[in-house]
Amino acid sequence: MSGLRTSARLAVRPFLLVSLMLLVTAGLTMPAIAQDTDASKADTIAQRMVEAHGIEAWETLPYLRFDFAVEGGGQTQLVARNLWNRQTGAYRIELPDTAQTVMIVQTNASSPGNVTGTVYQGGEEVSGEEKASLLQTGYQRFINDTYWLLAPLKVFDEGVNRSYVADSSQAGHDVIHLTFGDVGLTPDDEYWLYVNKETGLLDRWAFRLQSMADDATPASFDWTGYVTLSAPGGEVRLAERHEGGQRAILTNELRAPTEVPDDAFTSPTPMLGE
């Protein structure tokens, strides 16, 4: 099963939204974290989950388009618009700022300390240290935003350790605990995935990031608003809403175009909001 293991560097978890995550933990309660058992059972459950989300179809998806936004207090704040060419690795990010920032990151040729790509502001190419800084921001957005969307398909990435949490599993869910080897920017993160026993879909995740205190209550988000994308190899099921406390993380405006404009990964002007 190849999953999303196209590169070990993709086994990086969200780290850009720590302040938001800490805000939404208020008022949340988590079940006691039990002793992990039986890695083979965890792998069986994980395999069922990736199949339910359409891992084989995902491998054939040519393009992925989605927005990343935060909802709370009766308002929705757009953070970034994203378009991914999964064949070449080109990843277009448009920020909703007055500078009309467009970042095109070549993800297949990049790593956290060496990001390649092009940046435009106001239709003009950015260079020098400012370009390098913005490309690093763009690469971090790519890592963060795609993980919020694709985590159920990434449990077999290189460096991911899976174990079954028997005492935390419920009548409707099996719980898998994820820890990580020496991969990514935050290897001490840990996640708990609540897999629906009937559908195999991810219903909820909880996490404690390495930037959080060891005794901090894990942040918990329900995965809702599932949509089905058509791909040449079948269907992919992904969630557009992740609800936690008084906030929600949105990976919405989700679609899988079969073709994009010829200049989708070269144009200096925003186009994804049209």
MOSULMO-V200612 format. One record per residue. N is the residue number from 1. RES is the residue in three letters. PHI is phi in whole degrees, 0 to 359 (999 if undefined). PSI is psi as a letter, one per 20 degrees, with the letter a starting at -180 (NA if undefined). Layout:
n;res;phi;psi
N;RES;PHI;PSI
N;RES;PHI;PSI
This chain:
n;res;phi;psi
1;MET;999;o
2;SER;274;h
3;GLY;53;c
4;LEU;252;k
5;ARG;278;l
6;THR;286;h
7;SER;200;p
8;ALA;298;h
9;ARG;290;i
10;LEU;283;i
11;ALA;277;l
12;VAL;242;p
13;ARG;260;r
14;PRO;300;p
15;PHE;222;i
16;LEU;276;i
17;LEU;247;k
18;VAL;301;g
19;SER;298;g
20;LEU;296;g
21;MET;300;h
22;LEU;293;h
23;LEU;295;g
24;VAL;278;i
25;THR;285;i
26;ALA;300;p
27;GLY;84;i
28;LEU;272;q
29;THR;238;q
30;MET;238;q
31;PRO;294;q
32;ALA;303;p
33;ILE;276;o
34;ALA;272;r
35;GLN;294;p
36;ASP;287;q
37;THR;219;q
38;ASP;55;n
39;ALA;296;h
40;SER;294;h
41;LYS;293;h
42;ALA;300;g
43;ASP;294;h
44;THR;297;g
45;ILE;293;g
46;ALA;298;g
47;GLN;297;g
48;ARG;297;h
49;MET;294;g
50;VAL;296;h
51;GLU;293;g
52;ALA;296;h
53;HIS;276;i
54;GLY;91;l
55;ILE;299;h
56;GLU;293;h
57;ALA;293;h
58;TRP;304;h
59;GLU;298;i
60;THR;257;i
61;LEU;287;p
62;PRO;282;h
63;TYR;223;q
64;LEU;224;p
65;ARG;237;p
66;PHE;199;q
67;ASP;258;q
68;PHE;240;p
69;ALA;214;r
70;VAL;237;p
71;GLU;244;p
72;GLY;179;q
73;GLY;61;k
74;GLY;78;j
75;GLN;231;q
76;THR;239;p
77;GLN;253;o
78;LEU;288;p
79;VAL;258;g
80;ALA;199;q
81;ARG;256;p
82;ASN;230;q
83;LEU;220;p
84;TRP;239;p
85;ASN;271;o
86;ARG;282;i
87;GLN;279;g
88;THR;259;i
89;GLY;88;i
90;ALA;295;p
91;TYR;226;o
92;ARG;265;p
93;ILE;235;p
94;GLU;242;p
95;LEU;266;q
96;PRO;276;l
97;ASP;249;r
98;THR;290;i
99;ALA;280;i
100;GLN;53;l
101;THR;286;p
102;VAL;236;p
103;MET;241;p
104;ILE;241;o
105;VAL;260;p
106;GLN;270;n
107;THR;294;h
108;ASN;291;i
109;ALA;247;j
110;SER;240;q
111;SER;218;r
112;PRO;308;h
113;GLY;262;j
114;ASN;210;n
115;VAL;258;p
116;THR;248;q
117;GLY;156;a
118;THR;225;q
119;VAL;231;p
120;TYR;232;q
121;GLN;222;p
122;GLY;60;k
123;GLY;83;i
124;GLU;249;q
125;GLU;288;p
126;VAL;264;q
127;SER;226;r
128;GLY;69;b
129;GLU;296;h
130;GLU;296;g
131;LYS;298;g
132;ALA;300;g
133;SER;295;g
134;LEU;291;h
135;LEU;295;h
136;GLN;297;g
137;THR;299;g
138;GLY;297;g
139;TYR;294;h
140;GLN;294;h
141;ARG;298;g
142;PHE;304;g
143;ILE;298;g
144;ASN;295;g
145;ASP;293;g
146;THR;290;h
147;TYR;290;h
148;TRP;300;h
149;LEU;272;h
150;LEU;246;j
151;ALA;310;h
152;PRO;297;h
153;LEU;266;i
154;LYS;248;j
155;VAL;288;i
156;PHE;255;j
157;ASP;300;q
158;GLU;301;p
159;GLY;90;i
160;VAL;268;p
161;ASN;256;p
162;ARG;242;p
163;SER;215;q
164;TYR;266;p
165;VAL;255;n
166;ALA;297;g
167;ASP;287;i
168;SER;266;i
169;SER;290;q
170;GLN;239;r
171;ALA;302;h
172;GLY;260;i
173;HIS;222;q
174;ASP;258;q
175;VAL;245;p
176;ILE;249;p
177;HIS;260;p
178;LEU;249;p
179;THR;235;r
180;PHE;223;q
181;GLY;280;b
182;ASP;278;m
183;VAL;226;q
184;GLY;73;a
185;LEU;270;i
186;THR;225;m
187;PRO;291;i
188;ASP;268;j
189;ASP;298;q
190;GLU;216;q
191;TYR;228;q
192;TRP;238;p
193;LEU;254;p
194;TYR;261;o
195;VAL;262;p
196;ASN;296;p
197;LYS;293;h
198;GLU;275;g
199;THR;262;h
200;GLY;81;i
201;LEU;279;q
202;LEU;282;o
203;ASP;266;h
204;ARG;200;q
205;TRP;228;q
206;ALA;231;q
207;PHE;209;q
208;ARG;235;o
209;LEU;277;q
210;GLN;294;i
211;SER;280;i
212;MET;268;q
213;ALA;297;q
214;ASP;300;h
215;ASP;260;j
216;ALA;291;q
217;THR;293;p
218;PRO;302;p
219;ALA;288;q
220;SER;231;p
221;PHE;226;p
222;ASP;275;p
223;TRP;267;o
224;THR;225;a
225;GLY;64;l
226;TYR;293;p
227;VAL;235;q
228;THR;249;p
229;LEU;256;p
230;SER;268;p
231;ALA;230;r
232;PRO;305;h
233;GLY;264;j
234;GLY;135;b
235;GLU;240;q
236;VAL;243;p
237;ARG;247;p
238;LEU;226;q
239;ALA;265;p
240;GLU;263;i
241;ARG;232;q
242;HIS;225;o
243;GLU;258;p
244;GLY;217;o
245;GLY;61;c
246;GLN;264;j
247;ARG;232;r
248;ALA;219;q
249;ILE;263;p
250;LEU;251;p
251;THR;239;m
252;ASN;252;a
253;GLU;53;l
254;LEU;275;p
255;ARG;202;r
256;ALA;234;n
257;PRO;294;q
258;THR;273;i
259;GLU;209;q
260;VAL;226;r
261;PRO;303;q
262;ASP;302;h
263;ASP;259;k
264;ALA;301;h
265;PHE;244;k
266;THR;224;h
267;SER;295;p
268;PRO;277;i
269;THR;249;q
270;PRO;302;p
271;MET;220;i
272;LEU;283;i
273;GLY;271;j
274;GLU;281;NA
